């Protein structure tokens, strides 16, 4: 289970280690030692502590392990790092999703300073270079980086699913999720995705669309505890209960195996 939350002073050491480990592992492949030292000094404990005290820093935990961090002020994203052994698993993307969501509540665009290792990653997210920048460091060495920006889309659907968690309340007998399965939803504009696991599901993913009313159409795929790959499609209609929590009434069909159909109800967790 992964969770991105605001960092506290208790997380200072973890955030510092994530940043320093990532810099020392990745940056020497692209920059001379003077630049690596510059970044290590820039992201000192003192600077990180200041940002934590101002409520600007987030930390990503996966199964209780601190694996990534992100920071932003106004619409400027800074200090996005993932522990080297956890890179390449989508955690940086997940942190960026959270940062852009927070910024989009108040600003139409996000900006960031991209180091050479990160430029192509941000381009894939839709960022464009607005300025080629240079900054002198020690021994006449010059740090080269890109200032980039991206126009953000706000979720204008009737329901914003981003960051919400759901659990099944009722499911047909031919389904494979139950009350032990937890779904984490993401939304960007009309694009929808989710991860789920628990019960008879080892790992699962969903991808689809949200319409203006909040109804969902998506495909799902998971590996069950028998190591079988199961694939299906689903149409989900939301209602909002008196307590403000969302309840989704779903009609789904397997696209492999017996290709049977079923119905389920999933409810938002507190």
Backbone as CSV, one residue per row, in Angstrom:
resi,resn,N_x,N_y,N_z,CA_x,CA_y,CA_z,C_x,C_y,C_z
1,UNK,0.837,-1.186,0.000,0.000,0.000,0.000,0.881,1.248,0.000
2,UNK,0.598,2.179,-0.913,1.390,3.402,-0.924,0.526,4.589,-0.516
3,UNK,1.195,5.571,0.096,0.499,6.748,0.620,1.421,7.952,0.539
4,UNK,0.894,9.059,0.014,1.654,10.302,-0.069,1.011,11.303,0.878
5,UNK,1.768,11.720,1.896,1.229,12.597,2.936,2.203,13.740,3.200
6,UNK,1.734,14.747,3.930,2.596,15.859,4.307,3.659,15.381,5.281
7,UNK,4.896,15.798,5.053,6.000,15.412,5.929,5.983,16.263,7.192
8,UNK,6.406,15.663,8.295,6.559,16.363,9.564,8.047,16.357,9.949
9,UNK,8.337,17.029,11.028,9.724,17.069,11.496,10.245,15.656,11.763
10,UNK,9.348,14.761,12.176,9.759,13.375,12.426,10.260,12.693,11.152
11,UNK,9.864,13.217,9.981,10.271,12.629,8.702,11.542,13.258,8.135
12,UNK,12.128,14.215,8.855,13.271,14.961,8.317,14.402,14.037,7.875
13,UNK,14.792,13.126,8.726,15.913,12.234,8.398,15.600,11.383,7.179
14,UNK,14.358,10.879,7.106,13.969,10.037,5.972,13.994,10.827,4.666
15,UNK,13.444,12.048,4.680,13.433,12.879,3.472,14.857,13.208,3.051
16,UNK,15.672,13.584,4.007,17.073,13.931,3.708,17.804,12.748,3.073
17,UNK,17.626,11.562,3.617,18.311,10.384,3.082,17.840,10.047,1.681
18,UNK,16.541,10.161,1.441,16.014,9.905,0.100,16.668,10.834,-0.913
19,UNK,16.710,12.115,-0.586,17.259,13.110,-1.503,18.751,12.872,-1.738
20,UNK,19.491,12.725,-0.673,20.935,12.566,-0.800,21.302,11.267,-1.518
21,UNK,20.629,10.182,-1.199,20.914,8.904,-1.864,20.643,8.977,-3.353
22,UNK,19.541,9.628,-3.720,19.188,9.741,-5.134,20.194,10.604,-5.889
23,UNK,20.579,11.725,-5.301,21.556,12.612,-5.944,22.883,11.886,-6.155
24,UNK,23.380,11.249,-5.107,24.704,10.615,-5.175,24.719,9.404,-6.096
25,UNK,23.566,8.764,-6.285,23.501,7.604,-7.163,23.321,7.996,-8.623
26,UNK,22.503,9.010,-8.886,22.098,9.326,-10.252,22.916,10.439,-10.898
27,UNK,23.158,11.517,-10.171,23.734,12.709,-10.788,25.158,12.538,-11.320
28,UNK,26.016,11.704,-10.689,27.363,11.552,-11.252,27.380,10.993,-12.676
29,UNK,26.292,10.393,-13.115,26.219,9.881,-14.486,26.051,11.015,-15.500
30,UNK,25.652,12.199,-15.025,25.328,13.302,-15.921,26.144,14.560,-15.642
31,UNK,26.618,14.719,-14.404,27.254,15.962,-13.993,28.637,15.694,-13.388
32,UNK,29.530,16.683,-13.446,30.805,16.576,-12.724,30.586,16.680,-11.216
33,UNK,31.622,16.343,-10.457,31.521,16.302,-9.007,31.101,17.610,-8.374
34,UNK,31.549,18.737,-8.962,31.187,20.041,-8.396,29.677,20.268,-8.423
35,UNK,29.034,19.797,-9.477,27.575,19.959,-9.571,26.876,19.029,-8.580
36,UNK,27.385,17.804,-8.461,26.808,16.872,-7.488,26.897,17.471,-6.086
37,UNK,28.049,18.026,-5.746,28.209,18.653,-4.429,27.260,19.836,-4.255
38,UNK,27.052,20.595,-5.333,26.134,21.741,-5.270,24.726,21.283,-4.895
39,UNK,24.246,20.221,-5.547,22.903,19.731,-5.249,22.817,19.164,-3.834
40,UNK,23.861,18.466,-3.406,23.850,17.940,-2.038,23.773,19.074,-1.017
41,UNK,24.520,20.144,-1.252,24.484,21.289,-0.348,23.150,22.029,-0.429
42,UNK,22.611,22.133,-1.640,21.331,22.832,-1.823,20.227,22.152,-1.012
43,UNK,20.249,20.827,-0.993,19.210,20.077,-0.284,19.749,19.601,1.063
44,UNK,20.243,20.552,1.838,20.760,20.270,3.173,19.610,19.992,4.140
45,UNK,19.938,19.449,5.294,18.913,19.229,6.314,18.262,20.536,6.727
46,UNK,19.060,21.601,6.793,18.512,22.898,7.203,17.452,23.387,6.217
47,UNK,17.728,23.259,4.920,16.774,23.710,3.913,15.530,22.821,3.875
48,UNK,15.739,21.527,4.021,14.589,20.623,4.047,13.730,20.887,5.268
49,UNK,14.368,21.091,6.424,13.621,21.376,7.649,12.780,22.636,7.498
50,UNK,13.348,23.666,6.895,12.607,24.905,6.691,11.353,24.667,5.852
51,UNK,11.491,23.882,4.787,10.341,23.602,3.926,9.306,22.741,4.645
52,UNK,9.763,21.789,5.463,8.820,20.972,6.234,8.027,21.854,7.199
53,UNK,8.717,22.764,7.867,8.040,23.643,8.822,7.030,24.554,8.140
54,UNK,7.241,24.855,6.860,6.291,25.675,6.115,5.189,24.832,5.460
55,UNK,5.232,23.515,5.686,4.187,22.637,5.160,4.279,22.387,3.670
56,UNK,5.485,22.433,3.107,5.668,22.344,1.653,6.111,20.970,1.184
57,UNK,6.464,20.073,2.101,7.107,18.812,1.744,6.136,17.644,1.926
58,UNK,6.158,16.721,0.967,5.406,15.481,1.082,6.356,14.302,1.120
59,UNK,5.870,13.184,1.639,6.676,11.962,1.678,5.813,10.789,1.234
60,UNK,6.395,9.934,0.401,5.696,8.754,-0.116,6.171,7.527,0.643
61,UNK,5.224,6.791,1.214,5.549,5.536,1.885,4.902,4.388,1.130
62,UNK,5.603,3.283,1.049,5.104,2.063,0.422,5.264,0.935,1.433
63,UNK,4.137,0.395,1.873,4.145,-0.645,2.906,4.967,-0.214,4.119
64,UNK,4.808,1.057,4.491,5.470,1.587,5.671,6.894,2.057,5.468
65,UNK,7.443,1.874,4.261,8.811,2.275,3.959,8.805,3.621,3.248
66,UNK,9.630,4.568,3.719,9.736,5.877,3.069,10.580,5.738,1.813
67,UNK,9.981,6.000,0.636,10.679,5.737,-0.629,10.807,6.959,-1.524
68,UNK,10.052,8.021,-1.271,10.106,9.177,-2.160,9.631,10.439,-1.481
69,UNK,9.929,11.569,-2.104,9.532,12.855,-1.529,9.306,13.864,-2.643
70,UNK,8.516,14.873,-2.348,8.272,15.979,-3.276,8.017,17.248,-2.499
71,UNK,8.182,18.384,-3.169,8.036,19.673,-2.505,7.512,20.681,-3.518
72,UNK,6.699,21.617,-3.058,6.265,22.695,-3.952,5.952,23.937,-3.127
73,UNK,6.117,25.098,-3.781,5.714,26.372,-3.197,5.005,27.164,-4.269
74,UNK,3.805,27.603,-3.968,2.945,28.229,-4.970,2.792,27.249,-6.136
75,UNK,3.231,27.613,-7.338,3.112,26.679,-8.469,4.458,26.138,-8.913
76,UNK,5.472,26.231,-8.050,6.827,25.799,-8.383,7.120,24.463,-7.699
77,UNK,7.331,23.412,-8.493,7.650,22.088,-7.983,9.162,21.967,-7.782
78,UNK,9.555,21.475,-6.633,10.978,21.307,-6.339,11.207,19.971,-5.624
79,UNK,12.432,19.521,-5.629,12.895,18.412,-4.810,12.009,17.170,-4.909
80,UNK,11.875,16.636,-6.124,11.175,15.374,-6.332,12.227,14.277,-6.490
81,UNK,12.278,13.374,-5.527,13.292,12.315,-5.538,12.689,10.997,-5.051
82,UNK,13.217,9.903,-5.601,12.833,8.554,-5.192,14.103,7.775,-4.885
83,UNK,14.074,6.999,-3.803,15.229,6.171,-3.452,15.664,5.349,-4.668
84,UNK,16.966,5.260,-4.928,17.446,4.579,-6.142,16.877,3.180,-6.346
85,UNK,16.780,2.375,-5.288,16.298,1.004,-5.461,14.800,0.931,-5.751
86,UNK,14.076,2.062,-5.594,12.642,2.084,-5.873,12.310,2.856,-7.155
87,UNK,13.309,3.301,-7.868,13.069,4.031,-9.100,12.606,3.070,-10.198
88,UNK,11.880,3.620,-11.179,11.380,2.808,-12.272,10.109,2.043,-11.959
89,UNK,9.472,2.346,-10.838,8.238,1.644,-10.447,7.005,2.546,-10.477
90,UNK,7.165,3.747,-11.007,6.031,4.660,-11.094,5.842,5.543,-9.883
91,UNK,6.744,5.492,-8.908,6.565,6.275,-7.691,6.804,7.766,-7.939
92,UNK,7.767,8.094,-8.818,7.970,9.494,-9.160,6.746,10.082,-9.837
93,UNK,6.135,9.295,-10.719,4.894,9.722,-11.374,3.798,9.966,-10.355
94,UNK,3.696,9.081,-9.383,2.662,9.211,-8.356,2.871,10.481,-7.532
95,UNK,4.121,10.780,-7.187,4.412,12.012,-6.453,4.039,13.223,-7.292
96,UNK,4.425,13.219,-8.572,4.096,14.343,-9.449,2.589,14.515,-9.595
97,UNK,1.849,13.418,-9.683,0.388,13.502,-9.762,-0.163,14.262,-8.556
98,UNK,0.346,13.945,-7.378,-0.126,14.608,-6.163,0.256,16.083,-6.139
99,UNK,1.483,16.401,-6.546,1.925,17.796,-6.545,1.113,18.622,-7.542
100,UNK,0.913,18.098,-8.738,0.150,18.837,-9.752,-1.293,19.025,-9.322
101,UNK,-1.856,18.025,-8.659,-3.224,18.146,-8.163,-3.328,19.297,-7.162
102,UNK,-2.402,19.363,-6.224,-2.422,20.443,-5.225,-2.276,21.812,-5.893
103,UNK,-1.364,21.909,-6.843,-1.126,23.190,-7.524,-2.338,23.602,-8.347
104,UNK,-2.988,22.631,-9.003,-4.107,22.956,-9.894,-5.286,23.565,-9.160
105,UNK,-5.339,23.393,-7.840,-6.428,24.004,-7.070,-6.325,25.533,-7.053
106,UNK,-5.117,26.068,-7.299,-4.917,27.516,-7.200,-4.220,28.153,-8.404
107,UNK,-3.588,27.337,-9.244,-2.819,27.882,-10.364,-3.111,27.104,-11.644
108,UNK,-3.097,27.782,-12.802,-3.364,27.096,-14.074,-2.156,26.368,-14.645
109,UNK,-0.950,26.682,-14.165,0.261,26.045,-14.673,1.175,25.658,-13.519
110,UNK,2.024,24.674,-13.777,3.094,24.303,-12.846,4.427,24.561,-13.518
111,UNK,5.415,24.976,-12.745,6.755,25.211,-13.272,7.757,24.436,-12.421
112,UNK,8.896,24.113,-13.018,9.943,23.403,-12.296,11.278,23.626,-12.981
113,UNK,12.344,23.408,-12.240,13.699,23.426,-12.777,14.143,21.985,-12.938
114,UNK,14.409,21.568,-14.161,14.689,20.168,-14.453,16.178,19.939,-14.657
115,UNK,16.739,19.021,-13.875,18.120,18.606,-14.083,18.193,17.736,-15.338
116,UNK,19.385,17.524,-15.836,19.553,16.733,-17.054,18.949,15.330,-16.939
117,UNK,19.095,14.631,-15.797,18.513,13.296,-15.716,16.989,13.290,-15.807
118,UNK,16.351,14.417,-15.493,14.890,14.430,-15.379,14.178,15.070,-16.563
119,UNK,14.901,15.753,-17.450,14.247,16.516,-18.519,13.313,15.657,-19.368
120,UNK,13.806,14.510,-19.814,12.987,13.689,-20.710,11.773,13.115,-19.983
121,UNK,11.902,12.886,-18.672,10.766,12.386,-17.893,9.664,13.436,-17.805
122,UNK,10.067,14.692,-17.588,9.071,15.756,-17.507,8.449,16.042,-18.874
123,UNK,9.211,15.905,-19.933,8.650,16.077,-21.272,7.532,15.072,-21.523
124,UNK,7.707,13.846,-21.044,6.674,12.827,-21.207,5.409,13.187,-20.442
125,UNK,5.536,14.011,-19.400,4.372,14.450,-18.637,3.717,15.681,-19.238
126,UNK,4.273,16.198,-20.330,3.683,17.364,-20.974,4.346,18.675,-20.650
127,UNK,5.494,18.647,-19.965,6.216,19.881,-19.664,7.006,20.335,-20.889
128,UNK,7.100,21.634,-21.051,7.849,22.225,-22.156,8.888,23.190,-21.610
129,UNK,10.050,23.208,-22.259,11.122,24.104,-21.835,10.772,25.550,-22.170
130,UNK,10.893,26.415,-21.171,10.659,27.844,-21.402,11.955,28.641,-21.333
131,UNK,13.007,28.014,-20.767,14.289,28.707,-20.712,15.413,27.703,-20.461
132,UNK,16.522,27.856,-21.191,17.746,27.112,-20.924,18.566,27.928,-19.924
133,UNK,18.892,27.335,-18.803,19.515,28.094,-17.717,20.918,27.572,-17.405
134,UNK,21.746,28.470,-16.902,23.096,28.130,-16.468,23.345,28.755,-15.105
135,UNK,24.074,28.019,-14.270,24.396,28.529,-12.935,25.820,28.121,-12.595
136,UNK,26.723,29.087,-12.351,28.111,28.741,-12.022,28.222,28.117,-10.634
137,UNK,29.045,27.058,-10.544,29.329,26.446,-9.251,30.839,26.545,-9.010
138,UNK,31.438,25.665,-8.277,32.854,25.764,-7.927,33.780,25.406,-9.094
139,UNK,34.996,25.929,-9.035,36.063,25.588,-9.972,35.717,25.892,-11.429
140,UNK,34.899,26.911,-11.636,34.553,27.315,-12.987,33.553,26.411,-13.683
141,UNK,33.039,25.414,-12.993,32.051,24.499,-13.573,30.695,25.190,-13.609
142,UNK,29.948,24.938,-14.676,28.643,25.561,-14.858,27.557,24.480,-14.867
143,UNK,26.565,24.663,-14.029,25.395,23.779,-14.001,24.431,24.204,-15.102
144,UNK,24.049,23.267,-15.946,23.092,23.525,-17.013,21.787,22.798,-16.668
145,UNK,20.676,23.516,-16.742,19.381,22.901,-16.449,18.295,23.604,-17.252
146,UNK,17.108,23.031,-17.238,15.981,23.568,-17.995,14.903,24.076,-17.041
147,UNK,14.357,25.238,-17.340,13.143,25.674,-16.652,11.971,25.285,-17.539
148,UNK,11.025,24.543,-16.953,9.935,23.958,-17.735,8.588,24.317,-17.115
149,UNK,7.550,24.276,-17.936,6.205,24.565,-17.447,5.193,23.637,-18.106
150,UNK,4.050,23.508,-17.464,2.970,22.659,-17.971,1.638,23.287,-17.600
151,UNK,0.734,23.335,-18.553,-0.625,23.791,-18.272,-1.376,22.657,-17.606
152,UNK,-1.992,22.940,-16.469,-2.670,21.916,-15.690,-4.158,21.887,-16.004
153,UNK,-4.706,20.686,-16.013,-6.152,20.544,-16.187,-6.776,20.230,-14.838
154,UNK,-7.838,20.926,-14.517,-8.555,20.659,-13.279,-9.660,19.646,-13.549
155,UNK,-9.973,18.845,-12.548,-11.012,17.840,-12.695,-12.378,18.509,-12.576
156,UNK,-13.031,18.669,-13.722,-14.284,19.410,-13.768,-15.497,18.487,-13.787
157,UNK,-15.306,17.208,-13.527,-16.430,16.283,-13.470,-17.201,16.477,-12.170
158,UNK,-18.408,15.922,-12.126,-19.262,16.101,-10.952,-18.610,15.529,-9.694
159,UNK,-17.804,14.483,-9.855,-17.086,13.880,-8.738,-15.609,13.833,-9.093
160,UNK,-14.782,14.215,-8.160,-13.331,14.121,-8.326,-12.863,12.897,-7.537
161,UNK,-12.431,11.867,-8.261,-12.041,10.612,-7.622,-10.592,10.601,-7.130
162,UNK,-9.832,11.607,-7.484,-8.391,11.548,-7.249,-8.054,11.379,-5.771
163,UNK,-7.290,10.326,-5.455,-6.841,10.079,-4.093,-7.842,9.374,-3.196
164,UNK,-9.010,9.025,-3.712,-10.022,8.351,-2.890,-9.779,6.843,-2.862
165,UNK,-10.130,6.233,-1.736,-9.994,4.787,-1.568,-11.374,4.148,-1.452
166,UNK,-11.502,2.961,-2.026,-12.773,2.243,-2.022,-12.557,0.786,-1.630
167,UNK,-13.606,0.188,-1.045,-13.611,-1.247,-0.752,-14.944,-1.827,-1.220
168,UNK,-14.960,-3.083,-1.677,-16.226,-3.716,-2.094,-17.152,-3.950,-0.906
169,UNK,-18.428,-3.684,-1.124,-19.456,-3.980,-0.133,-20.198,-5.258,-0.517
170,UNK,-20.524,-5.379,-1.818,-21.247,-6.535,-2.354,-20.599,-6.894,-3.689
171,UNK,-20.505,-8.180,-3.982,-19.987,-8.608,-5.283,-20.624,-9.935,-5.661
172,UNK,-20.802,-10.156,-6.955,-21.319,-11.427,-7.444,-20.341,-12.553,-7.111
173,UNK,-20.867,-13.787,-7.046,-20.032,-14.916,-6.648,-18.888,-15.170,-7.620
174,UNK,-19.068,-14.808,-8.885,-18.021,-15.050,-9.876,-16.972,-13.937,-9.893
175,UNK,-17.082,-12.969,-8.988,-16.068,-11.934,-8.871,-14.908,-12.395,-8.003
176,UNK,-13.837,-11.634,-8.006,-12.636,-12.024,-7.254,-12.205,-10.981,-6.233
177,UNK,-12.972,-9.905,-6.060,-12.651,-8.930,-5.029,-13.662,-9.050,-3.902
178,UNK,-13.225,-8.686,-2.697,-14.098,-8.759,-1.530,-13.758,-7.622,-0.581
179,UNK,-14.262,-7.690,0.633,-14.061,-6.617,1.591,-12.623,-6.411,2.017
180,UNK,-11.742,-7.338,1.655,-10.317,-7.200,1.968,-9.532,-6.532,0.842
181,UNK,-10.209,-6.235,-0.257,-9.565,-5.605,-1.409,-9.715,-4.094,-1.298
182,UNK,-8.622,-3.372,-1.466,-8.641,-1.908,-1.373,-8.239,-1.320,-2.725
183,UNK,-9.029,-0.354,-3.193,-8.790,0.334,-4.451,-8.339,1.766,-4.156
184,UNK,-7.298,2.238,-4.830,-6.875,3.630,-4.749,-7.069,4.259,-6.111
185,UNK,-7.946,5.283,-6.192,-8.324,5.896,-7.458,-7.483,7.138,-7.743
186,UNK,-7.253,7.372,-9.046,-6.575,8.573,-9.526,-7.387,9.173,-10.666
187,UNK,-7.373,10.497,-10.760,-8.069,11.182,-11.841,-7.279,12.396,-12.282
188,UNK,-7.168,12.571,-13.585,-6.553,13.760,-14.172,-7.436,14.196,-15.329
189,UNK,-8.216,15.255,-15.116,-9.188,15.630,-16.140,-10.255,14.558,-16.236
190,UNK,-10.400,13.969,-17.410,-11.359,12.885,-17.612,-10.684,11.513,-17.626
191,UNK,-9.383,11.473,-17.382,-8.641,10.213,-17.358,-8.703,9.608,-15.963
192,UNK,-8.934,8.299,-15.915,-9.091,7.590,-14.649,-8.147,6.391,-14.599
193,UNK,-7.570,6.141,-13.429,-6.768,4.941,-13.222,-6.856,4.555,-11.747
194,UNK,-6.441,3.350,-11.444,-6.485,2.884,-10.059,-5.569,1.687,-9.899
195,UNK,-5.151,1.447,-8.647,-4.479,0.213,-8.281,-5.316,-0.454,-7.197
196,UNK,-5.257,-1.773,-7.147,-5.985,-2.485,-6.104,-5.273,-3.779,-5.745
197,UNK,-5.460,-4.214,-4.510,-4.876,-5.455,-4.024,-5.579,-5.847,-2.738
198,UNK,-5.380,-7.112,-2.354,-5.979,-7.606,-1.127,-6.981,-8.709,-1.395
199,UNK,-7.212,-9.561,-0.412,-8.098,-10.694,-0.610,-7.495,-11.667,-1.609
200,UNK,-8.261,-12.021,-2.636,-7.794,-12.956,-3.660,-6.994,-12.274,-4.760
201,UNK,-6.750,-10.967,-4.630,-6.027,-10.221,-5.663,-4.641,-9.857,-5.150
202,UNK,-3.608,-10.273,-5.903,-2.232,-9.928,-5.533,-1.901,-8.504,-5.985
203,UNK,-2.141,-8.220,-7.251,-1.890,-6.881,-7.805,-2.874,-6.630,-8.936
204,UNK,-3.470,-5.439,-8.946,-4.426,-5.110,-9.994,-4.353,-3.654,-10.404
205,UNK,-4.770,-3.400,-11.640,-4.748,-2.050,-12.195,-6.026,-1.802,-12.995
206,UNK,-6.463,-0.554,-13.019,-7.626,-0.156,-13.806,-7.282,1.100,-14.591
207,UNK,-7.858,1.241,-15.766,-7.655,2.446,-16.564,-8.911,2.699,-17.381
208,UNK,-9.314,3.967,-17.469,-10.522,4.281,-18.202,-10.817,5.769,-18.209
209,UNK,-12.104,6.100,-18.277,-12.544,7.479,-18.404,-13.650,7.792,-17.397
210,UNK,-13.719,9.067,-17.015,-14.800,9.593,-16.190,-15.617,10.538,-17.052
211,UNK,-16.950,10.397,-17.063,-17.737,11.381,-17.811,-18.136,12.533,-16.901
212,UNK,-18.787,13.526,-17.444,-19.067,14.755,-16.712,-19.934,14.504,-15.478
213,UNK,-20.750,13.418,-15.524,-21.622,13.102,-14.388,-20.886,12.366,-13.274
214,UNK,-19.667,11.884,-13.576,-18.919,11.103,-12.613,-18.980,9.610,-12.842
215,UNK,-19.739,9.161,-13.860,-19.792,7.736,-14.177,-18.447,7.281,-14.748
216,UNK,-18.099,6.038,-14.477,-16.809,5.489,-14.864,-16.979,4.352,-15.869
217,UNK,-16.145,4.337,-16.882,-16.009,3.203,-17.782,-14.536,2.846,-17.822
218,UNK,-14.216,1.598,-17.475,-12.798,1.255,-17.384,-12.582,-0.242,-17.642
219,UNK,-11.330,-0.570,-17.922,-10.870,-1.948,-18.007,-10.039,-2.246,-16.765
220,UNK,-10.110,-3.496,-16.314,-9.329,-3.894,-15.150,-8.542,-5.165,-15.468
221,UNK,-7.410,-5.301,-14.799,-6.551,-6.467,-14.983,-5.839,-6.744,-13.668
222,UNK,-5.829,-8.008,-13.266,-5.120,-8.341,-12.034,-4.571,-9.761,-12.079
223,UNK,-3.655,-10.014,-11.144,-3.140,-11.360,-10.899,-3.729,-11.819,-9.576
224,UNK,-4.406,-12.975,-9.597,-5.018,-13.465,-8.370,-4.058,-14.365,-7.602
225,UNK,-4.505,-14.850,-6.461,-3.627,-15.646,-5.597,-3.329,-17.022,-6.182
226,UNK,-4.030,-17.405,-7.261,-3.699,-18.636,-7.996,-2.739,-18.357,-9.147
227,UNK,-2.204,-17.111,-9.177,-1.278,-16.668,-10.234,-1.917,-16.683,-11.619
228,UNK,-3.223,-16.470,-11.665,-3.931,-16.330,-12.937,-4.086,-14.849,-13.271
229,UNK,-3.969,-14.512,-14.537,-4.232,-13.154,-15.003,-5.694,-13.065,-15.396
230,UNK,-6.418,-12.153,-14.791,-7.833,-11.952,-15.106,-8.032,-10.536,-15.642
231,UNK,-8.855,-10.420,-16.677,-9.079,-9.149,-17.364,-10.577,-8.954,-17.543
232,UNK,-11.034,-7.699,-17.388,-12.446,-7.423,-17.575,-12.722,-5.967,-17.852
233,UNK,-14.007,-5.646,-18.007,-14.431,-4.268,-18.216,-15.580,-3.970,-17.279
234,UNK,-15.789,-2.674,-16.987,-16.778,-2.305,-15.979,-17.388,-0.945,-16.296
235,UNK,-18.687,-0.812,-16.004,-19.382,0.480,-16.024,-19.866,0.747,-14.611
236,UNK,-19.540,1.912,-14.068,-19.773,2.211,-12.666,-20.509,3.533,-12.530
237,UNK,-21.627,3.514,-11.802,-22.456,4.707,-11.615,-22.404,5.129,-10.150
238,UNK,-22.042,6.391,-9.878,-21.877,6.826,-8.484,-23.151,7.415,-7.889
239,UNK,-23.255,7.268,-6.583,-24.195,8.051,-5.785,-23.412,8.584,-4.584
240,UNK,-23.857,9.714,-4.053,-23.217,10.294,-2.876,-24.157,10.120,-1.698
241,UNK,-23.696,9.409,-0.681,-24.526,9.138,0.485,-24.661,10.372,1.378
242,UNK,-25.546,10.282,2.365,-25.789,11.413,3.272,-24.535,11.827,4.032
243,UNK,-23.628,10.878,4.234,-22.382,11.191,4.950,-21.312,11.772,4.037
244,UNK,-21.665,11.987,2.754,-20.726,12.567,1.806,-19.827,11.560,1.129
245,UNK,-19.913,10.290,1.505,-19.081,9.258,0.907,-19.719,8.740,-0.383
246,UNK,-18.858,8.335,-1.315,-19.314,7.876,-2.627,-19.581,6.380,-2.586
247,UNK,-20.682,5.975,-3.227,-21.018,4.567,-3.407,-21.144,4.314,-4.904
248,UNK,-20.466,3.290,-5.402,-20.430,2.999,-6.830,-21.163,1.687,-7.115
249,UNK,-22.155,1.756,-8.002,-22.914,0.584,-8.424,-22.385,0.156,-9.781
250,UNK,-21.866,-1.078,-9.836,-21.077,-1.499,-10.987,-21.686,-2.711,-11.699
251,UNK,-21.554,-2.692,-13.011,-21.846,-3.860,-13.836,-20.571,-4.183,-14.605
252,UNK,-20.098,-5.423,-14.484,-18.817,-5.779,-15.054,-18.898,-7.108,-15.805
253,UNK,-17.875,-7.345,-16.608,-17.799,-8.601,-17.367,-16.346,-9.025,-17.511
254,UNK,-16.097,-10.310,-17.272,-14.773,-10.851,-17.548,-14.546,-10.914,-19.052
255,UNK,-13.319,-10.637,-19.473,-12.960,-10.731,-20.887,-12.064,-11.924,-21.165
256,UNK,-11.786,-12.723,-20.144,-11.128,-14.011,-20.338,-11.768,-15.012,-19.383
257,UNK,-11.303,-16.244,-19.394,-11.956,-17.256,-18.581,-13.329,-17.576,-19.132
258,UNK,-14.341,-17.599,-18.261,-15.695,-17.937,-18.723,-16.437,-16.750,-19.318
259,UNK,-15.833,-15.549,-19.268,-16.431,-14.324,-19.831,-17.803,-14.025,-19.235
260,UNK,-18.007,-14.426,-17.984,-19.281,-14.180,-17.317,-19.393,-12.729,-16.865
261,UNK,-20.598,-12.340,-16.483,-20.875,-10.979,-16.039,-21.253,-10.975,-14.559
262,UNK,-21.206,-9.798,-13.952,-21.594,-9.685,-12.555,-21.883,-8.255,-12.178
263,UNK,-22.275,-8.070,-10.923,-22.554,-6.751,-10.387,-21.900,-6.610,-9.016
264,UNK,-21.562,-5.396,-8.676,-20.940,-5.147,-7.379,-21.267,-3.745,-6.896
265,UNK,-21.066,-3.526,-5.622,-21.149,-2.192,-5.026,-19.863,-1.969,-4.251
266,UNK,-19.197,-0.854,-4.514,-18.006,-0.492,-3.748,-18.285,0.834,-3.062
267,UNK,-17.718,1.004,-1.873,-17.981,2.203,-1.075,-16.662,2.863,-0.703
268,UNK,-16.720,4.178,-0.553,-15.526,4.945,-0.191,-15.178,4.707,1.264
269,UNK,-13.879,4.526,1.507,-13.388,4.374,2.868,-13.360,5.720,3.572
270,UNK,-13.447,5.679,4.904,-13.271,6.895,5.697,-11.847,7.371,5.617
